[in-house]
Amino acid sequence: MGNDIVTLVLRVLSSIGYEGDKQLFAKKFIWVCEKQALDLVVKKLPKHHQSAIYGALNEKILSEQSRAYLTTVLQSESYRNTLLLVFQQNLEDYMQTVAPSLSEEQATKTAQILKEYL
C-alpha cells in the first residue's frame, strides 16, 4: 500500500492518542489488510490457480514462475480494489472499537482526518 495509507494510519493513531509504537502498528495493520485482500482475491480464482498461489506462498524461495504469477495477482486491479475495501472495513472496525474511549475533540479530529483520505 502506498505512503498515503501509512500516513493515514499514523495520523489516526496520533489523533486518538495511541501510545504504542505507531510505525509498528501501521505496518502490522497494513500487513493484515494485504493478507486478507490476497486471500479474498485468490478465493475468486479457479481452483488450479488457487493451488498454484497457495503453493507459491509456502515456498521458502520462490521460483521465477511463482514470483511472476504472484506479481500478476498483486498488480491486478481486482487486488488493489479489494485491498482498498479491506483497508476501509478494517479501519472502520478499529474506529468502532476505540470510539467509546475517545474524547469529543479526538473524535472530531479523527473524523476530519478520515474525511480527507476516504
MARLONU-851737 format. One record per residue: residue in three letters; x, z, y of N, C-alpha, C in turn. Coordinates in steps of 0.05 Angstrom, whole numbers. Layout:
REM MARLONU-851737
<site residuo="ALA" n_east="X" n_up="Z" n_north="Y" ca_east="X" ca_up="Z" ca_north="Y" c_east="X" c_up="Z" c_north="Y"/>
...
This chain:
REM MARLONU-851737
<site residuo="MET" n_east="17" n_up="0" n_north="-23" ca_east="0" ca_up="0" ca_north="0" c_east="18" c_up="0" c_north="24"/>
<site residuo="GLY" n_east="7" n_up="-10" n_north="46" ca_east="23" ca_up="-13" ca_north="70" c_east="28" c_up="13" c_north="85"/>
<site residuo="ASN" n_east="46" n_up="10" n_north="104" ca_east="53" ca_up="33" ca_north="121" c_east="29" c_up="45" c_north="136"/>
<site residuo="ASP" n_east="9" n_up="27" n_north="143" ca_east="-14" ca_up="37" ca_north="157" c_east="-29" c_up="58" c_north="140"/>
<site residuo="ILE" n_east="-30" n_up="54" n_north="114" ca_east="-44" ca_up="72" ca_north="97" c_east="-29" c_up="99" c_north="95"/>
<site residuo="VAL" n_east="-3" n_up="97" n_north="93" ca_east="13" ca_up="121" ca_north="93" c_east="9" c_up="136" c_north="119"/>
<site residuo="THR" n_east="10" n_up="122" n_north="141" ca_east="6" ca_up="134" ca_north="167" c_east="-21" c_up="147" c_north="169"/>
<site residuo="LEU" n_east="-41" n_up="134" n_north="159" ca_east="-68" ca_up="145" ca_north="159" c_east="-69" c_up="172" c_north="144"/>
<site residuo="VAL" n_east="-58" n_up="172" n_north="120" ca_east="-59" ca_up="196" ca_north="104" c_east="-43" c_up="219" c_north="119"/>
<site residuo="LEU" n_east="-20" n_up="212" n_north="130" ca_east="-5" ca_up="232" ca_north="144" c_east="-19" c_up="243" c_north="168"/>
<site residuo="ARG" n_east="-32" n_up="225" n_north="183" ca_east="-47" ca_up="234" ca_north="207" c_east="-71" c_up="252" c_north="199"/>
<site residuo="VAL" n_east="-85" n_up="244" n_north="177" ca_east="-107" ca_up="261" ca_north="168" c_east="-97" c_up="288" c_north="160"/>
<site residuo="LEU" n_east="-76" n_up="289" n_north="145" ca_east="-65" ca_up="315" ca_north="136" c_east="-57" c_up="332" c_north="160"/>
<site residuo="SER" n_east="-45" n_up="320" n_north="180" ca_east="-38" ca_up="335" ca_north="204" c_east="-63" c_up="345" c_north="218"/>
<site residuo="SER" n_east="-83" n_up="329" n_north="220" ca_east="-107" ca_up="336" ca_north="235" c_east="-123" c_up="359" c_north="221"/>
<site residuo="ILE" n_east="-120" n_up="361" n_north="195" ca_east="-135" ca_up="382" ca_north="180" c_east="-118" c_up="407" c_north="177"/>
<site residuo="GLY" n_east="-93" n_up="406" n_north="187" ca_east="-76" ca_up="429" ca_north="185" c_east="-63" c_up="433" c_north="158"/>
<site residuo="TYR" n_east="-60" n_up="412" n_north="143" ca_east="-47" ca_up="414" ca_north="117" c_east="-19" c_up="425" c_north="120"/>
<site residuo="GLU" n_east="-13" n_up="445" n_north="105" ca_east="13" ca_up="459" ca_north="109" c_east="34" c_up="452" c_north="88"/>
<site residuo="GLY" n_east="27" n_up="437" n_north="68" ca_east="47" ca_up="429" ca_north="47" c_east="64" c_up="406" c_north="56"/>
<site residuo="ASP" n_east="78" n_up="394" n_north="37" ca_east="95" ca_up="371" ca_north="42" c_east="77" c_up="346" c_north="45"/>
<site residuo="LYS" n_east="72" n_up="338" n_north="70" ca_east="54" ca_up="316" ca_north="75" c_east="63" c_up="289" c_north="63"/>
<site residuo="GLN" n_east="89" n_up="284" n_north="65" ca_east="100" ca_up="260" ca_north="53" c_east="95" c_up="258" c_north="23"/>
<site residuo="LEU" n_east="100" n_up="281" n_north="10" ca_east="96" ca_up="282" ca_north="-19" c_east="67" c_up="278" c_north="-26"/>
<site residuo="PHE" n_east="49" n_up="292" n_north="-11" ca_east="21" ca_up="289" ca_north="-16" c_east="12" c_up="260" c_north="-13"/>
<site residuo="ALA" n_east="21" n_up="247" n_north="9" ca_east="14" ca_up="220" ca_north="14" c_east="23" c_up="202" c_north="-8"/>
<site residuo="LYS" n_east="48" n_up="206" n_north="-17" ca_east="59" ca_up="189" ca_north="-38" c_east="43" c_up="192" c_north="-64"/>
<site residuo="LYS" n_east="37" n_up="217" n_north="-71" ca_east="21" ca_up="222" ca_north="-96" c_east="-7" c_up="211" c_north="-93"/>
<site residuo="PHE" n_east="-20" n_up="215" n_north="-70" ca_east="-47" ca_up="206" ca_north="-66" c_east="-48" c_up="176" c_north="-69"/>
<site residuo="ILE" n_east="-30" n_up="162" n_north="-57" ca_east="-30" ca_up="133" ca_north="-58" c_east="-23" c_up="123" c_north="-86"/>
<site residuo="TRP" n_east="-5" n_up="137" n_north="-100" ca_east="1" ca_up="130" ca_north="-128" c_east="-23" c_up="133" c_north="-145"/>
<site residuo="VAL" n_east="-39" n_up="153" n_north="-142" ca_east="-64" ca_up="157" ca_north="-157" c_east="-83" c_up="134" c_north="-151"/>
<site residuo="CYS" n_east="-85" n_up="127" n_north="-126" ca_east="-103" ca_up="104" ca_north="-119" c_east="-94" c_up="78" c_north="-132"/>
<site residuo="GLU" n_east="-68" n_up="73" n_north="-131" ca_east="-57" ca_up="49" ca_north="-143" c_east="-62" c_up="48" c_north="-173"/>
<site residuo="LYS" n_east="-58" n_up="71" n_north="-186" ca_east="-63" ca_up="72" ca_north="-215" c_east="-92" c_up="68" c_north="-222"/>
<site residuo="GLN" n_east="-110" n_up="80" n_north="-207" ca_east="-139" ca_up="77" ca_north="-212" c_east="-147" c_up="48" c_north="-207"/>
<site residuo="ALA" n_east="-137" n_up="36" n_north="-186" ca_east="-144" ca_up="8" ca_north="-179" c_east="-134" c_up="-11" c_north="-201"/>
<site residuo="LEU" n_east="-110" n_up="-7" n_north="-210" ca_east="-99" ca_up="-24" ca_north="-231" c_east="-116" c_up="-22" c_north="-256"/>
<site residuo="ASP" n_east="-123" n_up="2" n_north="-263" ca_east="-139" ca_up="7" ca_north="-287" c_east="-166" c_up="-8" c_north="-285"/>
<site residuo="LEU" n_east="-179" n_up="-6" n_north="-261" ca_east="-205" ca_up="-19" ca_north="-257" c_east="-202" c_up="-49" c_north="-259"/>
<site residuo="VAL" n_east="-181" n_up="-60" n_north="-247" ca_east="-177" ca_up="-89" ca_north="-248" c_east="-171" c_up="-99" c_north="-276"/>
<site residuo="VAL" n_east="-154" n_up="-84" n_north="-290" ca_east="-147" ca_up="-92" ca_north="-317" c_east="-171" c_up="-91" c_north="-336"/>
<site residuo="LYS" n_east="-188" n_up="-72" n_north="-332" ca_east="-212" ca_up="-70" ca_north="-349" c_east="-231" c_up="-93" c_north="-346"/>
<site residuo="LYS" n_east="-229" n_up="-108" n_north="-324" ca_east="-246" ca_up="-132" ca_north="-320" c_east="-234" c_up="-157" c_north="-333"/>
<site residuo="LEU" n_east="-209" n_up="-155" n_north="-342" ca_east="-196" ca_up="-178" ca_north="-354" c_east="-204" c_up="-181" c_north="-383"/>
<site residuo="PRO" n_east="-200" n_up="-205" n_north="-395" ca_east="-205" ca_up="-209" ca_north="-423" c_east="-187" c_up="-189" c_north="-439"/>
<site residuo="LYS" n_east="-196" n_up="-182" n_north="-463" ca_east="-183" ca_up="-162" ca_north="-480" c_east="-153" c_up="-169" c_north="-484"/>
<site residuo="HIS" n_east="-147" n_up="-194" n_north="-490" ca_east="-119" ca_up="-201" ca_north="-495" c_east="-101" c_up="-197" c_north="-471"/>
<site residuo="HIS" n_east="-112" n_up="-201" n_north="-447" ca_east="-97" ca_up="-196" ca_north="-422" c_east="-94" c_up="-165" c_north="-418"/>
<site residuo="GLN" n_east="-115" n_up="-151" n_north="-424" ca_east="-113" ca_up="-121" ca_north="-422" c_east="-91" c_up="-111" c_north="-440"/>
<site residuo="SER" n_east="-90" n_up="-121" n_north="-464" ca_east="-69" ca_up="-112" ca_north="-483" c_east="-41" c_up="-119" c_north="-472"/>
<site residuo="ALA" n_east="-38" n_up="-142" n_north="-461" ca_east="-12" ca_up="-151" ca_north="-450" c_east="-4" c_up="-132" c_north="-427"/>
<site residuo="ILE" n_east="-22" n_up="-126" n_north="-410" ca_east="-15" ca_up="-109" ca_north="-387" c_east="-9" c_up="-80" c_north="-396"/>
<site residuo="TYR" n_east="-26" n_up="-69" n_north="-412" ca_east="-21" ca_up="-42" ca_north="-421" c_east="5" c_up="-40" c_north="-438"/>
<site residuo="GLY" n_east="10" n_up="-61" n_north="-453" ca_east="35" ca_up="-62" ca_north="-468" c_east="59" c_up="-63" c_north="-450"/>
<site residuo="ALA" n_east="57" n_up="-79" n_north="-428" ca_east="78" ca_up="-81" ca_north="-409" c_east="83" c_up="-55" c_north="-395"/>
<site residuo="LEU" n_east="62" n_up="-41" n_north="-389" ca_east="65" ca_up="-15" ca_north="-375" c_east="78" c_up="6" c_north="-393"/>
<site residuo="ASN" n_east="77" n_up="2" n_north="-419" ca_east="90" ca_up="21" ca_north="-438" c_east="119" c_up="13" c_north="-444"/>
<site residuo="GLU" n_east="128" n_up="-10" n_north="-434" ca_east="156" ca_up="-18" ca_north="-439" c_east="175" c_up="-1" c_north="-422"/>
<site residuo="LYS" n_east="197" n_up="7" n_north="-433" ca_east="217" ca_up="22" ca_north="-417" c_east="231" c_up="3" c_north="-398"/>
<site residuo="ILE" n_east="237" n_up="-21" n_north="-407" ca_east="249" ca_up="-42" ca_north="-390" c_east="230" c_up="-66" c_north="-392"/>
<site residuo="LEU" n_east="220" n_up="-74" n_north="-370" ca_east="201" ca_up="-97" ca_north="-370" c_east="215" c_up="-123" c_north="-376"/>
<site residuo="SER" n_east="202" n_up="-138" n_north="-394" ca_east="212" ca_up="-165" ca_north="-399" c_east="205" c_up="-183" c_north="-374"/>
<site residuo="GLU" n_east="218" n_up="-205" n_north="-372" ca_east="212" ca_up="-223" ca_north="-350" c_east="182" c_up="-232" c_north="-350"/>
<site residuo="GLN" n_east="172" n_up="-237" n_north="-374" ca_east="144" ca_up="-246" ca_north="-377" c_east="125" c_up="-223" c_north="-368"/>
<site residuo="SER" n_east="131" n_up="-199" n_north="-377" ca_east="114" ca_up="-176" ca_north="-369" c_east="115" c_up="-171" c_north="-339"/>
<site residuo="ARG" n_east="139" n_up="-173" n_north="-328" ca_east="143" ca_up="-169" ca_north="-299" c_east="127" c_up="-190" c_north="-284"/>
<site residuo="ALA" n_east="129" n_up="-215" n_north="-292" ca_east="114" ca_up="-237" ca_north="-279" c_east="84" c_up="-233" c_north="-280"/>
<site residuo="TYR" n_east="75" n_up="-225" n_north="-304" ca_east="46" ca_up="-221" ca_north="-307" c_east="36" c_up="-198" c_north="-290"/>
<site residuo="LEU" n_east="50" n_up="-176" n_north="-290" ca_east="43" ca_up="-153" ca_north="-274" c_east="43" c_up="-159" c_north="-244"/>
<site residuo="THR" n_east="63" n_up="-174" n_north="-236" ca_east="65" ca_up="-183" ca_north="-208" c_east="41" c_up="-199" c_north="-200"/>
<site residuo="THR" n_east="33" n_up="-217" n_north="-218" ca_east="9" ca_up="-234" ca_north="-212" c_east="-15" c_up="-216" c_north="-208"/>
<site residuo="VAL" n_east="-19" n_up="-197" n_north="-226" ca_east="-42" ca_up="-179" ca_north="-223" c_east="-41" c_up="-163" c_north="-198"/>
<site residuo="LEU" n_east="-18" n_up="-151" n_north="-192" ca_east="-15" ca_up="-134" ca_north="-169" c_east="-16" c_up="-149" c_north="-143"/>
<site residuo="GLN" n_east="-11" n_up="-174" n_north="-143" ca_east="-13" ca_up="-190" ca_north="-118" c_east="-40" c_up="-204" c_north="-115"/>
<site residuo="SER" n_east="-58" n_up="-200" n_north="-134" ca_east="-84" ca_up="-213" ca_north="-133" c_east="-102" c_up="-201" c_north="-112"/>
<site residuo="GLU" n_east="-119" n_up="-217" n_north="-102" ca_east="-139" ca_up="-208" ca_north="-83" c_east="-157" c_up="-187" c_north="-95"/>
<site residuo="SER" n_east="-164" n_up="-190" n_north="-120" ca_east="-181" ca_up="-171" ca_north="-134" c_east="-168" c_up="-143" c_north="-134"/>
<site residuo="TYR" n_east="-142" n_up="-142" n_north="-140" ca_east="-128" ca_up="-116" ca_north="-140" c_east="-128" c_up="-104" c_north="-112"/>
<site residuo="ARG" n_east="-121" n_up="-120" n_north="-92" ca_east="-119" ca_up="-110" ca_north="-64" c_east="-147" c_up="-99" c_north="-55"/>
<site residuo="ASN" n_east="-168" n_up="-114" n_north="-61" ca_east="-194" ca_up="-105" ca_north="-53" c_east="-202" c_up="-80" c_north="-68"/>
<site residuo="THR" n_east="-196" n_up="-79" n_north="-94" ca_east="-203" ca_up="-55" ca_north="-110" c_east="-187" c_up="-31" c_north="-100"/>
<site residuo="LEU" n_east="-162" n_up="-35" n_north="-93" ca_east="-145" ca_up="-14" ca_north="-83" c_east="-156" c_up="-2" c_north="-57"/>
<site residuo="LEU" n_east="-165" n_up="-20" n_north="-40" ca_east="-176" ca_up="-10" ca_north="-14" c_east="-202" c_up="6" c_north="-20"/>
<site residuo="LEU" n_east="-219" n_up="-3" n_north="-37" ca_east="-243" ca_up="12" ca_north="-44" c_east="-237" c_up="39" c_north="-57"/>
<site residuo="VAL" n_east="-218" n_up="39" n_north="-75" ca_east="-210" ca_up="64" ca_north="-88" c_east="-198" c_up="83" c_north="-68"/>
<site residuo="PHE" n_east="-181" n_up="73" n_north="-50" ca_east="-169" ca_up="90" ca_north="-30" c_east="-191" c_up="102" c_north="-12"/>
<site residuo="GLN" n_east="-209" n_up="86" n_north="-3" ca_east="-231" ca_up="96" ca_north="15" c_east="-248" c_up="117" c_north="0"/>
<site residuo="GLN" n_east="-254" n_up="112" n_north="-25" ca_east="-270" ca_up="131" ca_north="-40" c_east="-255" c_up="157" c_north="-45"/>
<site residuo="ASN" n_east="-230" n_up="155" n_north="-52" ca_east="-214" ca_up="180" ca_north="-56" c_east="-210" c_up="195" c_north="-31"/>
<site residuo="LEU" n_east="-207" n_up="181" n_north="-8" ca_east="-204" ca_up="195" ca_north="17" c_east="-230" c_up="209" c_north="25"/>
<site residuo="GLU" n_east="-252" n_up="195" n_north="21" ca_east="-278" ca_up="207" ca_north="27" c_east="-283" c_up="232" c_north="9"/>
<site residuo="ASP" n_east="-276" n_up="230" n_north="-16" ca_east="-279" ca_up="253" ca_north="-34" c_east="-262" c_up="276" c_north="-25"/>
<site residuo="TYR" n_east="-237" n_up="270" n_north="-17" ca_east="-219" ca_up="292" ca_north="-8" c_east="-230" c_up="305" c_north="17"/>
<site residuo="MET" n_east="-240" n_up="288" n_north="36" ca_east="-251" ca_up="299" ca_north="61" c_east="-276" c_up="316" c_north="55"/>
<site residuo="GLN" n_east="-292" n_up="308" n_north="36" ca_east="-316" ca_up="325" ca_north="30" c_east="-307" c_up="352" c_north="18"/>
<site residuo="THR" n_east="-285" n_up="352" n_north="4" ca_east="-275" ca_up="376" ca_north="-8" c_east="-265" c_up="395" c_north="14"/>
<site residuo="VAL" n_east="-250" n_up="385" n_north="34" ca_east="-238" ca_up="402" ca_north="54" c_east="-256" c_up="406" c_north="78"/>
<site residuo="ALA" n_east="-277" n_up="390" n_north="82" ca_east="-294" ca_up="392" ca_north="105" c_east="-305" c_up="420" c_north="111"/>
<site residuo="PRO" n_east="-314" n_up="435" n_north="91" ca_east="-325" ca_up="461" ca_north="97" c_east="-305" c_up="480" c_north="110"/>
<site residuo="SER" n_east="-279" n_up="476" n_north="106" ca_east="-259" ca_up="494" ca_north="117" c_east="-248" c_up="485" c_north="144"/>
<site residuo="LEU" n_east="-257" n_up="462" n_north="154" ca_east="-247" ca_up="452" ca_north="179" c_east="-261" c_up="464" c_north="203"/>
<site residuo="SER" n_east="-246" n_up="468" n_north="224" ca_east="-259" ca_up="476" ca_north="250" c_east="-273" c_up="451" c_north="261"/>
<site residuo="GLU" n_east="-289" n_up="456" n_north="281" ca_east="-303" ca_up="433" ca_north="294" c_east="-282" c_up="414" c_north="306"/>
<site residuo="GLU" n_east="-262" n_up="425" n_north="318" ca_east="-241" ca_up="409" ca_north="331" c_east="-226" c_up="392" c_north="310"/>
<site residuo="GLN" n_east="-219" n_up="404" n_north="287" ca_east="-206" ca_up="390" ca_north="266" c_east="-224" c_up="367" c_north="255"/>
<site residuo="ALA" n_east="-249" n_up="374" n_north="251" ca_east="-268" ca_up="354" ca_north="240" c_east="-271" c_up="330" c_north="259"/>
<site residuo="THR" n_east="-273" n_up="336" n_north="285" ca_east="-276" ca_up="315" ca_north="305" c_east="-251" c_up="298" c_north="306"/>
<site residuo="LYS" n_east="-228" n_up="310" n_north="307" ca_east="-203" ca_up="295" ca_north="308" c_east="-199" c_up="278" c_north="283"/>
<site residuo="THR" n_east="-206" n_up="289" n_north="260" ca_east="-203" ca_up="274" ca_north="235" c_east="-222" c_up="250" c_north="235"/>
<site residuo="ALA" n_east="-246" n_up="254" n_north="244" ca_east="-266" ca_up="233" ca_north="245" c_east="-257" c_up="210" c_north="263"/>
<site residuo="GLN" n_east="-244" n_up="217" n_north="285" ca_east="-234" ca_up="197" ca_north="304" c_east="-211" c_up="181" c_north="290"/>
<site residuo="ILE" n_east="-194" n_up="195" n_north="276" ca_east="-172" ca_up="181" ca_north="262" c_east="-183" c_up="162" c_north="241"/>
<site residuo="LEU" n_east="-202" n_up="171" n_north="225" ca_east="-213" ca_up="154" ca_north="204" c_east="-228" c_up="130" c_north="216"/>
<site residuo="LYS" n_east="-240" n_up="134" n_north="239" ca_east="-254" ca_up="112" ca_north="252" c_east="-235" c_up="90" c_north="261"/>
<site residuo="GLU" n_east="-211" n_up="98" n_north="269" ca_east="-190" ca_up="78" ca_north="277" c_east="-182" c_up="61" c_north="254"/>
<site residuo="TYR" n_east="-181" n_up="71" n_north="230" ca_east="-170" ca_up="57" ca_north="207" c_east="-190" c_up="45" c_north="189"/>
<site residuo="LEU" n_east="-213" n_up="57" n_north="186" ca_east="-232" ca_up="48" ca_north="166" c_east="-256" c_up="35" c_north="177"/>
